[in-house]
């Protein structure tokens, strides 16, 4: 059994996740199934290892998910182009 990793990224307006006023708070549930179906498809069956939020500009942010999953590699099989 081996682990495989995937990066999923998406851009959002900064105000969608970060309150525009200093001292304000915002709480969100990421409903990827209903709000961003493409992200949901990429994450289905994968576990989140890490999440990063990177400012792109004053108005947008980049969100990066690092995902992992377990894969079965047959004895003598190849994984990412190399023999196991």
GIZI-V463455 format. One record per helix or strand of 2 or more residues. SS is the DSSP state (@ for helix, = for strand). FROM is the first residue (numbers start at 1). TO is the last residue. If there is no record, write none. Layout:
{{SS,FROM,TO} {SS,FROM,TO}}
This chain:
{{=,2,13} {@,14,17} {@,32,35} {@,37,43} {=,47,55} {=,60,71} {=,78,79} {=,82,83}}
